[in-house]
Amino acid sequence: MKQRKYDLYGYIERLPLRGVRRSIAKAMVKSKYTAPHVTTTDEVDITELWQIREKGKKAAEAQGLN
């Protein structure tokens, strides 16, 4: 008689992955190990850039461009 495995939530039944589920699982594992797991944040003062943008918008409106 084969002994069934049991954990905190009950008996465990392992089924092989097939078809689309197998492809999805492979892609998820690949992304886990190839995607960078880091986040960076920078703060930038864009006051001058914003002023240039506003001037450009006014010039475009004067030429009939929106």
N, CA, C and O atoms as a GROMACS GRO file, in nm:
protein
  264
    1MET      N    1   0.084  -0.118   0.000
    1MET     CA    2   0.000   0.000   0.000
    1MET      C    3   0.089   0.125   0.000
    1MET      O    4   0.181   0.137   0.080
    2LYS      N    5   0.058   0.217  -0.091
    2LYS     CA    6   0.135   0.339  -0.104
    2LYS      C    7   0.090   0.439   0.003
    2LYS      O    8  -0.028   0.464   0.020
    3GLN      N    9   0.189   0.494   0.073
    3GLN     CA   10   0.158   0.590   0.178
    3GLN      C   11   0.132   0.727   0.118
    3GLN      O   12   0.211   0.775   0.037
    4ARG      N   13   0.022   0.791   0.158
    4ARG     CA   14  -0.013   0.922   0.107
    4ARG      C   15   0.054   1.030   0.190
    4ARG      O   16   0.065   1.018   0.313
    5LYS      N   17   0.100   1.135   0.123
    5LYS     CA   18   0.164   1.245   0.194
    5LYS      C   19   0.057   1.339   0.247
    5LYS      O   20  -0.049   1.356   0.187
    6TYR      N   21   0.088   1.399   0.360
    6TYR     CA   22  -0.007   1.486   0.428
    6TYR      C   23   0.067   1.611   0.473
    6TYR      O   24   0.181   1.603   0.519
    7ASP      N   25   0.004   1.726   0.459
    7ASP     CA   26   0.063   1.849   0.513
    7ASP      C   27  -0.041   1.923   0.596
    7ASP      O   28  -0.144   1.865   0.632
    8LEU      N   29  -0.015   2.047   0.628
    8LEU     CA   30  -0.102   2.127   0.714
    8LEU      C   31  -0.244   2.138   0.659
    8LEU      O   32  -0.339   2.151   0.736
    9TYR      N   33  -0.260   2.134   0.526
    9TYR     CA   34  -0.390   2.154   0.463
    9TYR      C   35  -0.462   2.025   0.426
    9TYR      O   36  -0.576   2.029   0.380
   10GLY      N   37  -0.398   1.913   0.443
   10GLY     CA   38  -0.462   1.786   0.410
   10GLY      C   39  -0.370   1.698   0.328
   10GLY      O   40  -0.250   1.722   0.320
   11TYR      N   41  -0.428   1.596   0.265
   11TYR     CA   42  -0.350   1.504   0.185
   11TYR      C   43  -0.303   1.571   0.056
   11TYR      O   44  -0.373   1.654  -0.002
   12ILE      N   45  -0.185   1.533   0.011
   12ILE     CA   46  -0.124   1.589  -0.109
   12ILE      C   47  -0.134   1.488  -0.221
   12ILE      O   48  -0.096   1.372  -0.206
   13GLU      N   49  -0.184   1.534  -0.334
   13GLU     CA   50  -0.187   1.448  -0.453
   13GLU      C   51  -0.111   1.522  -0.563
   13GLU      O   52  -0.151   1.631  -0.604
   14ARG      N   53  -0.003   1.463  -0.611
   14ARG     CA   54   0.078   1.526  -0.715
   14ARG      C   55   0.038   1.470  -0.851
   14ARG      O   56   0.037   1.349  -0.873
   15LEU      N   57   0.005   1.563  -0.942
   15LEU     CA   58  -0.033   1.525  -1.077
   15LEU      C   59   0.067   1.588  -1.174
   15LEU      O   60   0.107   1.703  -1.155
   16PRO      N   61   0.108   1.515  -1.276
   16PRO     CA   62   0.203   1.574  -1.373
   16PRO      C   63   0.137   1.685  -1.453
   16PRO      O   64   0.018   1.678  -1.486
   17LEU      N   65   0.217   1.788  -1.483
   17LEU     CA   66   0.167   1.898  -1.565
   17LEU      C   67   0.169   1.854  -1.711
   17LEU      O   68   0.264   1.791  -1.757
   18ARG      N   69   0.064   1.888  -1.784
   18ARG     CA   70   0.057   1.852  -1.924
   18ARG      C   71   0.004   1.971  -2.004
   18ARG      O   72  -0.066   2.057  -1.950
   19GLY      N   73   0.038   1.974  -2.130
   19GLY     CA   74  -0.018   2.073  -2.223
   19GLY      C   75   0.014   2.216  -2.188
   19GLY      O   76   0.128   2.252  -2.158
   20VAL      N   77  -0.090   2.299  -2.192
   20VAL     CA   78  -0.074   2.443  -2.171
   20VAL      C   79  -0.022   2.473  -2.031
   20VAL      O   80   0.061   2.562  -2.014
   21ARG      N   81  -0.070   2.402  -1.932
   21ARG     CA   82  -0.024   2.425  -1.794
   21ARG      C   83   0.126   2.403  -1.781
   21ARG      O   84   0.194   2.476  -1.709
   22ARG      N   85   0.177   2.303  -1.851
   22ARG     CA   86   0.321   2.275  -1.848
   22ARG      C   87   0.398   2.389  -1.914
   22ARG      O   88   0.501   2.432  -1.863
   23SER      N   89   0.349   2.439  -2.027
   23SER     CA   90   0.414   2.550  -2.096
   23SER      C   91   0.414   2.675  -2.010
   23SER      O   92   0.514   2.746  -2.003
   24ILE      N   93   0.303   2.702  -1.944
   24ILE     CA   94   0.293   2.818  -1.856
   24ILE      C   95   0.391   2.805  -1.741
   24ILE      O   96   0.460   2.901  -1.707
   25ALA      N   97   0.398   2.687  -1.681
   25ALA     CA   98   0.488   2.665  -1.568
   25ALA      C   99   0.633   2.686  -1.610
   25ALA      O  100   0.710   2.748  -1.537
   26LYS      N  101   0.671   2.636  -1.727
   26LYS     CA  102   0.809   2.654  -1.775
   26LYS      C  103   0.839   2.802  -1.796
   26LYS      O  104   0.948   2.848  -1.759
   27ALA      N  105   0.745   2.877  -1.854
   27ALA     CA  106   0.766   3.020  -1.878
   27ALA      C  107   0.778   3.096  -1.746
   27ALA      O  108   0.859   3.189  -1.736
   28MET      N  109   0.700   3.059  -1.647
   28MET     CA  110   0.706   3.126  -1.517
   28MET      C  111   0.839   3.101  -1.448
   28MET      O  112   0.897   3.192  -1.390
   29VAL      N  113   0.887   2.978  -1.455
   29VAL     CA  114   1.016   2.946  -1.395
   29VAL      C  115   1.126   3.023  -1.467
   29VAL      O  116   1.216   3.078  -1.402
   30LYS      N  117   1.121   3.028  -1.600
   30LYS     CA  118   1.222   3.101  -1.676
   30LYS      C  119   1.223   3.248  -1.637
   30LYS      O  120   1.330   3.305  -1.618
   31SER      N  121   1.106   3.310  -1.626
   31SER     CA  122   1.101   3.452  -1.593
   31SER      C  123   1.151   3.477  -1.451
   31SER      O  124   1.210   3.581  -1.424
   32LYS      N  125   1.128   3.384  -1.362
   32LYS     CA  126   1.175   3.398  -1.223
   32LYS      C  127   1.327   3.409  -1.219
   32LYS      O  128   1.382   3.486  -1.140
   33TYR      N  129   1.394   3.333  -1.304
   33TYR     CA  130   1.539   3.330  -1.300
   33TYR      C  131   1.607   3.422  -1.402
   33TYR      O  132   1.728   3.438  -1.396
   34THR      N  133   1.532   3.482  -1.494
   34THR     CA  134   1.595   3.569  -1.594
   34THR      C  135   1.555   3.715  -1.581
   34THR      O  136   1.629   3.802  -1.627
   35ALA      N  137   1.442   3.744  -1.521
   35ALA     CA  138   1.397   3.884  -1.506
   35ALA      C  139   1.470   3.948  -1.389
   35ALA      O  140   1.486   3.885  -1.285
   36PRO      N  141   1.513   4.073  -1.404
   36PRO     CA  142   1.579   4.140  -1.292
   36PRO      C  143   1.477   4.169  -1.181
   36PRO      O  144   1.369   4.222  -1.207
   37HIS      N  145   1.513   4.135  -1.061
   37HIS     CA  146   1.423   4.156  -0.947
   37HIS      C  147   1.478   4.272  -0.864
   37HIS      O  148   1.530   4.254  -0.754
   38VAL      N  149   1.466   4.391  -0.922
   38VAL     CA  150   1.518   4.509  -0.856
   38VAL      C  151   1.434   4.629  -0.899
   38VAL      O  152   1.382   4.632  -1.011
   39THR      N  153   1.421   4.724  -0.813
   39THR     CA  154   1.348   4.847  -0.844
   39THR      C  155   1.435   4.965  -0.806
   39THR      O  156   1.499   4.964  -0.701
   40THR      N  157   1.436   5.065  -0.890
   40THR     CA  158   1.510   5.186  -0.858
   40THR      C  159   1.421   5.307  -0.883
   40THR      O  160   1.336   5.306  -0.972
   41THR      N  161   1.440   5.409  -0.805
   41THR     CA  162   1.361   5.531  -0.818
   41THR      C  163   1.456   5.651  -0.815
   41THR      O  164   1.543   5.661  -0.729
   42ASP      N  165   1.436   5.740  -0.910
   42ASP     CA  166   1.516   5.862  -0.915
   42ASP      C  167   1.424   5.983  -0.908
   42ASP      O  168   1.311   5.979  -0.957
   43GLU      N  169   1.472   6.088  -0.848
   43GLU     CA  170   1.396   6.213  -0.845
   43GLU      C  171   1.470   6.314  -0.932
   43GLU      O  172   1.592   6.327  -0.924
   44VAL      N  173   1.394   6.385  -1.014
   44VAL     CA  174   1.453   6.480  -1.108
   44VAL      C  175   1.373   6.610  -1.105
   44VAL      O  176   1.250   6.609  -1.099
   45ASP      N  177   1.445   6.721  -1.110
   45ASP     CA  178   1.380   6.851  -1.119
   45ASP      C  179   1.363   6.884  -1.267
   45ASP      O  180   1.462   6.908  -1.337
   46ILE      N  181   1.238   6.884  -1.316
   46ILE     CA  182   1.211   6.906  -1.458
   46ILE      C  183   1.149   7.044  -1.484
   46ILE      O  184   1.081   7.064  -1.584
   47THR      N  185   1.174   7.137  -1.394
   47THR     CA  186   1.116   7.270  -1.406
   47THR      C  187   1.151   7.334  -1.541
   47THR      O  188   1.063   7.385  -1.610
   48GLU      N  189   1.279   7.331  -1.578
   48GLU     CA  190   1.322   7.391  -1.704
   48GLU      C  191   1.262   7.316  -1.823
   48GLU      O  192   1.219   7.377  -1.920
   49LEU      N  193   1.261   7.186  -1.815
   49LEU     CA  194   1.203   7.105  -1.923
   49LEU      C  195   1.055   7.139  -1.940
   49LEU      O  196   1.007   7.150  -2.053
   50TRP      N  197   0.983   7.155  -1.830
   50TRP     CA  198   0.841   7.188  -1.835
   50TRP      C  199   0.819   7.324  -1.902
   50TRP      O  200   0.725   7.342  -1.980
   51GLN      N  201   0.906   7.420  -1.871
   51GLN     CA  202   0.896   7.553  -1.931
   51GLN      C  203   0.919   7.545  -2.082
   51GLN      O  204   0.848   7.610  -2.159
   52ILE      N  205   1.017   7.467  -2.125
   52ILE     CA  206   1.044   7.449  -2.268
   52ILE      C  207   0.924   7.385  -2.335
   52ILE      O  208   0.885   7.423  -2.446
   53ARG      N  209   0.865   7.288  -2.270
   53ARG     CA  210   0.747   7.219  -2.325
   53ARG      C  211   0.631   7.317  -2.342
   53ARG      O  212   0.564   7.316  -2.445
   54GLU      N  213   0.608   7.401  -2.242
   54GLU     CA  214   0.499   7.498  -2.251
   54GLU      C  215   0.521   7.596  -2.366
   54GLU      O  216   0.426   7.631  -2.437
   55LYS      N  217   0.645   7.641  -2.385
   55LYS     CA  218   0.676   7.731  -2.497
   55LYS      C  219   0.649   7.661  -2.630
   55LYS      O  220   0.594   7.720  -2.722
   56GLY      N  221   0.688   7.535  -2.638
   56GLY     CA  222   0.666   7.457  -2.760
   56GLY      C  223   0.518   7.438  -2.788
   56GLY      O  224   0.476   7.442  -2.904
   57LYS      N  225   0.439   7.416  -2.684
   57LYS     CA  226   0.294   7.402  -2.702
   57LYS      C  227   0.232   7.530  -2.755
   57LYS      O  228   0.146   7.526  -2.843
   58LYS      N  229   0.276   7.645  -2.701
   58LYS     CA  230   0.223   7.774  -2.747
   58LYS      C  231   0.262   7.799  -2.893
   58LYS      O  232   0.181   7.850  -2.971
   59ALA      N  233   0.385   7.765  -2.928
   59ALA     CA  234   0.431   7.783  -3.066
   59ALA      C  235   0.351   7.692  -3.161
   59ALA      O  236   0.316   7.733  -3.271
   60ALA      N  237   0.322   7.572  -3.118
   60ALA     CA  238   0.244   7.479  -3.202
   60ALA      C  239   0.101   7.530  -3.219
   60ALA      O  240   0.046   7.522  -3.329
   61GLU      N  241   0.042   7.582  -3.113
   61GLU     CA  242  -0.093   7.637  -3.123
   61GLU      C  243  -0.097   7.756  -3.218
   61GLU      O  244  -0.192   7.772  -3.293
   62ALA      N  245   0.008   7.839  -3.214
   62ALA     CA  246   0.013   7.956  -3.302
   62ALA      C  247   0.020   7.914  -3.449
   62ALA      O  248  -0.025   7.988  -3.537
   63GLN      N  249   0.076   7.796  -3.475
   63GLN     CA  250   0.086   7.744  -3.611
   63GLN      C  251  -0.035   7.658  -3.648
   63GLN      O  252  -0.041   7.606  -3.759
   64GLY      N  253  -0.129   7.644  -3.558
   64GLY     CA  254  -0.249   7.565  -3.584
   64GLY      C  255  -0.230   7.416  -3.559
   64GLY      O  256  -0.312   7.336  -3.604
   65LEU      N  257  -0.125   7.377  -3.488
   65LEU     CA  258  -0.103   7.236  -3.453
   65LEU      C  259  -0.149   7.213  -3.310
   65LEU      O  260  -0.126   7.296  -3.222
   66ASN      N  261  -0.213   7.102  -3.290
   66ASN     CA  262  -0.259   7.071  -3.154
   66ASN      C  263  -0.190   6.950  -3.101
   66ASN      O  264  -0.216   6.909  -2.987
   0.00000   0.00000   0.00000
